[in-house]
Amino acid sequence: MSSTAYRDDFAEWTEAEWEWFSMGPFDGGIPGLVRRVRRILDVSQRGLAALLDVSQSVVARWETGRTSPRANVLNYLLVMAGLRSSVHDEETGVEVEPMRDDGARRHGGNRFPAHTDLRVVGWWIPGYVESTMAEYGHWRNRSRARRDPMIRSTLCPHIRRLERLMYGTPDDHPSLQQLVAEAEHLDDRREQRRLSARTPVGAGR
């Protein structure tokens, strides 16, 4: 990504607006990281400023800790230097990955809220179709053929807390393929219960 391409999205901004955006309104303990990027790229403050299309004074203030680059500017710095940032749990030190991009979505294509847990309760059936209606079996078979599971997400914090006590807290939203496998597993369990109910007592003796 060139600095020109990076600035294209902000073409209508004034220099003052661009400088404010690049600087960021928050303090940051990353002066050494900016200097490390400069060392890797083997450029002066003025050279780095030219790559970012900012003034040399902006880079100087980053390196003295008077201000810090915004997160997206910092990420661009790291990319230029062939580096990547990572986030670690403060207590365990374990690296925390971003939430997966292939997590299951709603029918409309929107993501489920990040703080909710997803659970499969069968195959997708329209809300107006009740289990006693003749259409129920049709929709169930249709959704199974299309590998379209019924996904529940709980927004109520109290219910979510209880469910996590029962099932644990998942690290991420599962993919659609994982939820399809779970729906198929539910089918297998239901079939086993159905066969068990039809087996006469003592038939296996």
C-alpha positions as a Markdown table, in Angstrom:
| # | Residue | x | y | z |
|---|---|---|---|---|
| 1 | Met | 0.0 | 0.0 | 0.0 |
| 2 | Ser | 1.5 | 3.3 | -1.0 |
| 3 | Ser | 1.2 | 6.5 | 1.0 |
| 4 | Thr | -0.8 | 8.0 | -1.9 |
| 5 | Ala | -3.3 | 5.2 | -1.8 |
| 6 | Tyr | -3.5 | 5.5 | 1.9 |
| 7 | Arg | -4.3 | 9.2 | 1.7 |
| 8 | Asp | -6.9 | 8.7 | -1.2 |
| 9 | Asp | -9.7 | 8.1 | 1.3 |
| 10 | Phe | -9.0 | 11.4 | 3.0 |
| 11 | Ala | -8.4 | 13.5 | -0.1 |
| 12 | Glu | -10.8 | 16.2 | 1.0 |
| 13 | Trp | -9.3 | 16.6 | 4.4 |
| 14 | Thr | -7.2 | 19.7 | 5.2 |
| 15 | Glu | -3.6 | 19.2 | 6.4 |
| 16 | Ala | -4.7 | 20.2 | 9.9 |
| 17 | Glu | -7.4 | 17.5 | 9.9 |
| 18 | Trp | -5.0 | 14.9 | 8.6 |
| 19 | Glu | -2.4 | 15.8 | 11.2 |
| 20 | Trp | -4.9 | 15.6 | 14.0 |
| 21 | Phe | -6.1 | 12.2 | 12.7 |
| 22 | Ser | -2.5 | 10.8 | 12.4 |
| 23 | Met | -1.5 | 12.1 | 15.9 |
| 24 | Gly | -4.4 | 10.7 | 17.8 |
| 25 | Pro | -5.8 | 12.3 | 20.9 |
| 26 | Phe | -4.3 | 9.8 | 23.4 |
| 27 | Asp | -1.0 | 9.2 | 25.0 |
| 28 | Gly | 0.9 | 6.1 | 24.2 |
| 29 | Gly | 4.0 | 4.3 | 25.4 |
| 30 | Ile | 5.2 | 3.4 | 21.9 |
| 31 | Pro | 8.0 | 5.9 | 21.0 |
| 32 | Gly | 10.5 | 3.0 | 20.9 |
| 33 | Leu | 8.3 | 1.1 | 18.5 |
| 34 | Val | 8.2 | 4.0 | 16.1 |
| 35 | Arg | 11.9 | 4.2 | 16.3 |
| 36 | Arg | 12.2 | 0.5 | 15.7 |
| 37 | Val | 10.2 | 0.8 | 12.5 |
| 38 | Arg | 12.5 | 3.6 | 11.4 |
| 39 | Arg | 15.5 | 1.4 | 12.1 |
| 40 | Ile | 14.1 | -1.5 | 10.1 |
| 41 | Leu | 13.2 | 0.8 | 7.2 |
| 42 | Asp | 16.5 | 2.6 | 7.6 |
| 43 | Val | 14.9 | 6.0 | 7.2 |
| 44 | Ser | 15.2 | 9.3 | 9.1 |
| 45 | Gln | 12.2 | 11.0 | 10.8 |
| 46 | Arg | 11.8 | 13.1 | 7.7 |
| 47 | Gly | 12.0 | 9.9 | 5.5 |
| 48 | Leu | 9.3 | 8.2 | 7.6 |
| 49 | Ala | 7.2 | 11.3 | 7.5 |
| 50 | Ala | 7.4 | 11.3 | 3.7 |
| 51 | Leu | 6.3 | 7.7 | 3.5 |
| 52 | Leu | 3.2 | 8.5 | 5.7 |
| 53 | Asp | 2.7 | 11.9 | 4.0 |
| 54 | Val | 2.8 | 13.7 | 7.4 |
| 55 | Ser | 5.2 | 16.4 | 8.7 |
| 56 | Gln | 8.5 | 15.5 | 10.3 |
| 57 | Ser | 7.3 | 17.1 | 13.5 |
| 58 | Val | 4.5 | 14.6 | 13.8 |
| 59 | Val | 7.0 | 11.7 | 13.8 |
| 60 | Ala | 9.2 | 13.6 | 16.3 |
| 61 | Arg | 6.3 | 13.9 | 18.7 |
| 62 | Trp | 5.5 | 10.2 | 18.3 |
| 63 | Glu | 9.1 | 9.4 | 19.3 |
| 64 | Thr | 9.1 | 11.7 | 22.3 |
| 65 | Gly | 5.9 | 10.3 | 23.6 |
| 66 | Arg | 4.1 | 13.7 | 23.4 |
| 67 | Thr | 1.4 | 11.9 | 21.4 |
| 68 | Ser | 0.8 | 8.6 | 19.6 |
| 69 | Pro | -0.3 | 7.5 | 16.2 |
| 70 | Arg | -3.9 | 6.2 | 15.9 |
| 71 | Ala | -4.3 | 2.4 | 15.8 |
| 72 | Asn | -4.8 | 2.2 | 12.0 |
| 73 | Val | -1.7 | 4.5 | 11.4 |
| 74 | Leu | 0.3 | 2.3 | 13.8 |
| 75 | Asn | -0.8 | -0.8 | 12.0 |
| 76 | Tyr | 0.3 | 0.7 | 8.6 |
| 77 | Leu | 3.7 | 1.5 | 10.2 |
| 78 | Leu | 4.1 | -2.1 | 11.2 |
| 79 | Val | 3.0 | -3.4 | 7.8 |
| 80 | Met | 5.6 | -1.2 | 6.1 |
| 81 | Ala | 8.3 | -2.7 | 8.4 |
| 82 | Gly | 7.1 | -6.3 | 7.8 |
| 83 | Leu | 5.8 | -6.6 | 11.4 |
| 84 | Arg | 2.5 | -7.5 | 12.9 |
| 85 | Ser | 0.9 | -6.6 | 16.2 |
| 86 | Ser | -0.6 | -9.0 | 18.7 |
| 87 | Val | -2.7 | -8.8 | 21.8 |
| 88 | His | -2.0 | -10.9 | 24.9 |
| 89 | Asp | -4.0 | -11.8 | 28.0 |
| 90 | Glu | -2.7 | -9.7 | 30.9 |
| 91 | Glu | -2.8 | -12.6 | 33.4 |
| 92 | Thr | -1.7 | -15.6 | 31.3 |
| 93 | Gly | 0.3 | -14.0 | 28.6 |
| 94 | Val | -1.5 | -16.1 | 26.0 |
| 95 | Glu | -2.0 | -14.4 | 22.6 |
| 96 | Val | -5.6 | -13.4 | 22.0 |
| 97 | Glu | -6.7 | -13.8 | 18.4 |
| 98 | Pro | -9.3 | -11.7 | 16.7 |
| 99 | Met | -12.8 | -13.2 | 16.3 |
| 100 | Arg | -12.9 | -15.5 | 13.3 |
| 101 | Asp | -14.2 | -14.1 | 10.0 |
| 102 | Asp | -16.1 | -17.2 | 9.0 |
| 103 | Gly | -18.3 | -17.3 | 12.1 |
| 104 | Ala | -21.9 | -18.2 | 11.4 |
| 105 | Arg | -24.2 | -15.4 | 10.4 |
| 106 | Arg | -27.9 | -14.6 | 10.4 |
| 107 | His | -30.1 | -15.4 | 7.3 |
| 108 | Gly | -29.7 | -11.8 | 6.2 |
| 109 | Gly | -26.0 | -12.0 | 6.2 |
| 110 | Asn | -25.4 | -9.9 | 9.4 |
| 111 | Arg | -23.2 | -11.2 | 12.1 |
| 112 | Phe | -24.5 | -12.3 | 15.5 |
| 113 | Pro | -23.6 | -9.9 | 18.3 |
| 114 | Ala | -20.1 | -10.6 | 19.4 |
| 115 | His | -20.9 | -11.0 | 23.1 |
| 116 | Thr | -23.6 | -13.7 | 22.6 |
| 117 | Asp | -23.1 | -17.4 | 22.4 |
| 118 | Leu | -24.5 | -19.4 | 19.5 |
| 119 | Arg | -26.4 | -22.7 | 20.0 |
| 120 | Val | -28.0 | -25.0 | 17.5 |
| 121 | Val | -31.5 | -26.3 | 18.3 |
| 122 | Gly | -32.2 | -28.2 | 15.1 |
| 123 | Trp | -32.9 | -27.2 | 11.5 |
| 124 | Trp | -34.2 | -23.8 | 10.5 |
| 125 | Ile | -38.0 | -23.5 | 10.5 |
| 126 | Pro | -39.9 | -20.3 | 10.0 |
| 127 | Gly | -41.2 | -18.8 | 13.2 |
| 128 | Tyr | -44.9 | -19.1 | 12.1 |
| 129 | Val | -44.6 | -22.8 | 11.6 |
| 130 | Glu | -45.5 | -24.8 | 14.8 |
| 131 | Ser | -44.4 | -28.3 | 15.5 |
| 132 | Thr | -48.0 | -29.5 | 15.2 |
| 133 | Met | -48.5 | -28.2 | 11.6 |
| 134 | Ala | -48.1 | -30.4 | 8.5 |
| 135 | Glu | -45.5 | -27.9 | 7.1 |
| 136 | Tyr | -43.1 | -28.6 | 10.0 |
| 137 | Gly | -41.7 | -31.8 | 8.6 |
| 138 | His | -41.4 | -30.2 | 5.1 |
| 139 | Trp | -39.4 | -27.2 | 6.4 |
| 140 | Arg | -37.2 | -29.4 | 8.6 |
| 141 | Asn | -36.3 | -31.7 | 5.7 |
| 142 | Arg | -35.8 | -28.8 | 3.4 |
| 143 | Ser | -33.4 | -27.0 | 5.8 |
| 144 | Arg | -31.5 | -30.2 | 6.4 |
| 145 | Ala | -31.0 | -30.7 | 2.7 |
| 146 | Arg | -29.8 | -27.1 | 2.4 |
| 147 | Arg | -27.6 | -27.5 | 5.6 |
| 148 | Asp | -29.4 | -24.6 | 7.2 |
| 149 | Pro | -29.4 | -25.0 | 11.0 |
| 150 | Met | -31.6 | -23.2 | 13.5 |
| 151 | Ile | -29.2 | -20.9 | 15.5 |
| 152 | Arg | -30.1 | -19.4 | 18.8 |
| 153 | Ser | -28.3 | -16.5 | 20.4 |
| 154 | Thr | -29.2 | -15.3 | 23.9 |
| 155 | Leu | -29.1 | -11.5 | 24.5 |
| 156 | Cys | -30.3 | -11.7 | 28.1 |
| 157 | Pro | -27.2 | -11.6 | 30.4 |
| 158 | His | -28.8 | -13.7 | 33.1 |
| 159 | Ile | -29.8 | -16.5 | 30.8 |
| 160 | Arg | -26.4 | -16.3 | 29.1 |
| 161 | Arg | -24.7 | -16.6 | 32.5 |
| 162 | Leu | -26.7 | -19.7 | 33.3 |
| 163 | Glu | -26.0 | -21.3 | 29.9 |
| 164 | Arg | -22.3 | -20.7 | 30.3 |
| 165 | Leu | -22.4 | -22.4 | 33.7 |
| 166 | Met | -24.0 | -25.4 | 32.0 |
| 167 | Tyr | -22.1 | -25.5 | 28.7 |
| 168 | Gly | -19.0 | -23.4 | 29.4 |
| 169 | Thr | -17.9 | -20.2 | 27.6 |
| 170 | Pro | -16.9 | -20.7 | 24.0 |
| 171 | Asp | -13.9 | -18.7 | 22.8 |
| 172 | Asp | -15.5 | -17.7 | 19.5 |
| 173 | His | -18.6 | -18.0 | 17.3 |
| 174 | Pro | -18.5 | -21.4 | 15.5 |
| 175 | Ser | -18.5 | -21.6 | 11.7 |
| 176 | Leu | -21.6 | -22.6 | 9.8 |
| 177 | Gln | -20.0 | -26.0 | 9.1 |
| 178 | Gln | -19.5 | -26.6 | 12.8 |
| 179 | Leu | -23.1 | -25.8 | 13.5 |
| 180 | Val | -24.3 | -28.0 | 10.7 |
| 181 | Ala | -22.4 | -30.9 | 12.2 |
| 182 | Glu | -23.9 | -30.1 | 15.6 |
| 183 | Ala | -27.4 | -30.2 | 14.1 |
| 184 | Glu | -26.7 | -33.5 | 12.5 |
| 185 | His | -25.5 | -34.8 | 15.8 |
| 186 | Leu | -28.8 | -33.7 | 17.4 |
| 187 | Asp | -30.6 | -35.7 | 14.7 |
| 188 | Asp | -28.6 | -38.8 | 15.5 |
| 189 | Arg | -29.4 | -38.4 | 19.2 |
| 190 | Arg | -33.1 | -38.0 | 18.5 |
| 191 | Glu | -33.1 | -41.1 | 16.3 |
| 192 | Gln | -31.4 | -43.1 | 19.0 |
| 193 | Arg | -34.0 | -42.0 | 21.5 |
| 194 | Arg | -36.8 | -42.8 | 19.1 |
| 195 | Leu | -35.4 | -46.3 | 18.5 |
| 196 | Ser | -34.9 | -46.9 | 22.2 |
| 197 | Ala | -38.5 | -45.9 | 22.9 |
| 198 | Arg | -39.7 | -48.4 | 20.4 |
| 199 | Thr | -37.6 | -51.3 | 21.8 |
| 200 | Pro | -39.7 | -53.4 | 24.2 |
| 201 | Val | -38.4 | -53.8 | 27.7 |
| 202 | Gly | -36.3 | -56.9 | 28.0 |
| 203 | Ala | -36.0 | -57.4 | 24.2 |
| 204 | Gly | -32.3 | -57.3 | 24.3 |
| 205 | Arg | -32.1 | -60.2 | 26.8 |
